[in-house]
Amino acid sequence: MKGPLFYSKILLFGEYGIIKDSKGLSIPYNFYNGALKISENPSEEAIKSNQSLQRFYAYLEDITLKKPELVRFDLEKLKSDIDAGMYFDSSIPQGYGVGSSGALVAAIYDKYAFDKITVLENLEQSKLVKLKEIFSTMESFFHGKSSGLDPLNSYLSLPILIKSKENIEPAGIPSQSMNGKGAVFLLDSGIVGETAPMVNIFMENMKQEGFRKMIKDKFIKHTDACVDNFLTGDFKSLFSNVKQLSNIVFDNFKPMIPEQFHQLWKKGIDSNAYYLKLCGSGGGGYMLGFTEDLAKAKEALKGHKLEVVYTF
């Protein structure tokens, strides 16, 4: 048995901000994907994934009992498939901020939810908000708190614009220019990040008035501007706002940037060769890079692994 593929995602803008109602823009990243599988000779990895699914099953059983109005699952079928050794076969790196748990949540919903909202329907606002709420509840099992966006992106396989918590819509993004010099890329920190501890640090910081003010007046302001600039293809303004955002994150989100990358982060801002920002919750995994000249950025980041996501 092998189910359909669900892809990884990249939140271009909006990490942490969307918790506080900033705009956000999330795009599918088809380089990585995952699917539910049952195999005759499971690997060690598959056995581990199956054990994790067993724990997830107990959680979904609980949701079905407590929130039947939100979502109900075919628990019998899910249980028998898990007992038969079902696992999530995925190339999506875990703890890298590209939505490994999101793709799994999307796959489980797609296969086992009763009365599911399908991609083929006319996806008006109310259906998208309902899907996001279902996915947020499901994915909380993995992170303690989830916006539901990663699974939504993976499930729909469309760019998604978040205008506010209650206002999300599929987005048209400017088409890539294959011979453009500018690029968005992923920089591999080589460290696995964990979402929950990073989100906890953020929530603790939010108790301080100064931090809250910075989020509202600076972080959200530039995040919103980046989303608008990107969607309208105004790349000149985009780089000015991404530079500001990179600076704000460097000054206020230090624990989310792995220590050995502090210098590299600062070097980008000072040289204008590239600007780094968090990809997901940070603490490891990937960092997102923006550059007006990819060749220049590659030269400045020699010895580091870059994956180009988008060119313009």
N, C-alpha and C positions, 0 to 999 in steps of 0.2 A: 504494500500500500504506500502511495506517495501523494500527498495533497498538493494544492497549488502553491506557487512561490509567493512569498511576501518579502518586500524589499526593505533595506535600511533607509534611514532618513537623516537629513541634516537640518538642524534649526539654524538658519543663516543668522537670524536676529531674534532676540526676545528671551534668551536664557536669563533666568531669575526675574526679569522684568515682567514676564507674563503672569507670574504669581501675583504681581501687583498691578495687573491690568494695563501693561504696556502693549504696543502692537508686537506682532511676531510674524515671521515668515519661515515656513518650513517646506523643504523640497525633498522628493524621493531621491535616493542615491542608489542606483541600480547595480552598483559594483558589488554589493553584498546582498545576500538573500537567505531565506530559510524556508523549510517546509516540514510539515508533520509526516513522519514515516514510521513504518513497522518493518523491522528487518529480521531475517532468520538468524544471522550471526552478529548481534549488536557489539559495537566497540565499547571500550571503557567509557568513552565520552557519551555514547548513546545511553548507557546504563545510568550514568549520572543525571542526564537530562530526564530520563524516565522517572527517577526518584524525585526530581524537582517537580515534575508534572503530577506526581502523586500528592505532593504537598499542596500544589496549586488546585488540585481537584477538591480537596477538603475545603479550601477557601471559596471556590465557586459554588460548592454545595451550600455553604453558609449564605452566600449572596442570594442564591435561588430561593432559599427559605425566608431570608429577611427582607429582600427587596424584589419580590416577584413582579411588582409593577414596573421595575426598571428593566430587568432582564431575567429570562429563565433559560436554563441549559438542559439539553438532553443528557442528563447525568448518567443514565443507564448505559447509553452508547459510549459516552466519554470514559466511564469506569472500565467497560469491557475492553476498549482500545488500549487504555493505559495498562490494564492487566495483561494484555497481549504483547506489551513491550513498546508501545508507541513512544516516540521521542521527537524532539525538534532538531532536525538536521540543518545546521546553520553555519554559514561562512561569516556571519556578522560578529566582529570582535566584541566581547563582553566588557563593559566598563570603559568603553571608548567614546560614549556620547553619540553613537550613531543608531541607537534604537534597537538593541538586540531583544530586550523584553517586549518592546512595542510590536515587533514582527510576530513574536510568539502569541501575544494577546490577540492580534488581528487574525491569526490562523485559527486559534481556538474558537473565537467568536464566529468566524466564517463557517466553520464545520459543525459547531454544536449548539449555537443559539437558536431558540425557537423564535418565530416571527421576526427574523432578522431584517434590518434595513439593508437593502442591497445597493451596490454601486450603480446598478442599472436604473434605479429610480430617479425621479426628479428630486435632486438633493436640495430641497429648500432648507432655509435657516433652521427651522425647528428640528428637522431630522439630523442635521449636522450637530446641533447642540446636544441632542439626545444621544447620538453615537459617542460624542466626546465624553459625556457623563458616564456612559456605560464603560467606556475604555478607561476612564480615570479611576473608576471603582475597581475594575479588574486589575489594572497595572499597579494600584497601590500595594498589592501583595508583594511586589518586588522592591518598591522604593519608599514605602511609608507615605509618600504624598506624590501624586502624579497629576499632570494637567490633562492626560488622556490624548495629547497631541501626537505623540510618536505612533501609537497604534492607529490613530485616525489617518495619519499620513500613509502608513504602511498599507492599511486596508483600502484606501481610495486610490493610492498611487498617483496622487495629484499634488501640485504645490498648493499649500493652504495659507491663506492670509488670516491672521488673528487680529481683529480690530479691537476686541475687548473680550472678556470672559463669555459673554452671551452673543457675541457677534463674530462668526467665523464664516469664511466662504472660500471656495476654490479660487485660486489666483492664476492669472495669466502672467507669466514672467517673460522678460525680453528674450528673444531666441539667442542662442549662443553664436558668437562669431568665431568661426574656426581659425581665422588668421589674425584675430585680435591679440594684442600684446598683454592685455589685462587678464587677470585670473583670480578665482577663489580657489584655495587649495587647503588640503588637510596636512598638518604637520604632526608626525607621530612622536609622542613623548616617550614611548617605550614603557610606560607605566600604566598599570590598570587603575582606573579611578573608581571610587565608590560614590554613588549618588547620595544616599541617605546622610552620611556625615557632612557632606558639603552643604546640602539643603539645611541641615541643622545649624551650621555655622551662620548661614545667611539669615535664618529665622531669629537666631540669637542677636545678630547685629541689628535686625529690624526693630529691636526693643529700644535702641538708642535714637534719640531724636535727630542727632546730626546725620546719622547714616540714612535715616528715613528721608530726610530733606535732600540729601545727595541723590538718592534713588529717584525721587520725584522730580527734582529740578534739573538734574544733569543726565543721569543714566537713562531714564525713560525718555527724556527729550531727544537725546541723540539716537537712541534705539528707534524711536518712531520716525525720526528723520531718515535714518538709514533704510528703513522699510520703504518709505515713500520714494526716496532717491532710486533704490534698486528697481522698484516696480515701474517707474517712469523712464528708466534707462538714463538717468542723470548721473553719470559716473563721476563727473568732476565734483559735484556736491557730495556724492557718496564717500569719496576718499577723504574729504575734509571731515565728514561726520564719523567715519570709521576711525580716523586718527584720534579724534576726541574721545571716542568710546574706548579705544585701546588704552589711552592715557588714564581714563576714569577707572577702568578695570585694574590697571596696574597699581593705581594708588589705593583702591578700596577693596580689592578682592584678592589680596596677596595669597591667602591660604589656598585659593583655587588654582593658583599657577604653580606647578612643580618648581621647587627652588632652583634646580639647575637650568631653568628656562627664563629666570628673571632677567638675566643679562641679555639674552637673545631677544626677549620681548622689547626691552628698552632700546636695543640696537636698531630695531625696526622703526620705532618712533623717531629716534634721533637721525637716522639716515634717510628716512622716507622710502627705503627700498621695498618695504612690506609693512603691514600692520597686523598684529595678532589679536585674536579675541578668543573667548572661551567657546568651546563646542560642547553643548550640553552643560553639565554641572561643574566640569573641571576636576581638578585634583589628580589629573592624569589623562590617559586616553589621548584623543586628538585635540589639537588646537586648530582653530580656523585661521587661515591667512588670506589677506587681500593685498593684491599688488597691481600697480599700473604697468609693470614691466616684468613679466615672468622670468625672463632670462637674467635680469638683474637680481631678482629675489633668489633664484636658484644659486647664483654665484655667492650671494651674501649668506645663504643657508647651506653652504657646501658641507657634506658629511651628514646631513639630516635627510630623512625620508619624506618626500613631498608627494601627495596624490592630488592631481588637478581635478577639481569638481565641476568648474564652470569657467568658460572663457568669454571675453568680450573685447 
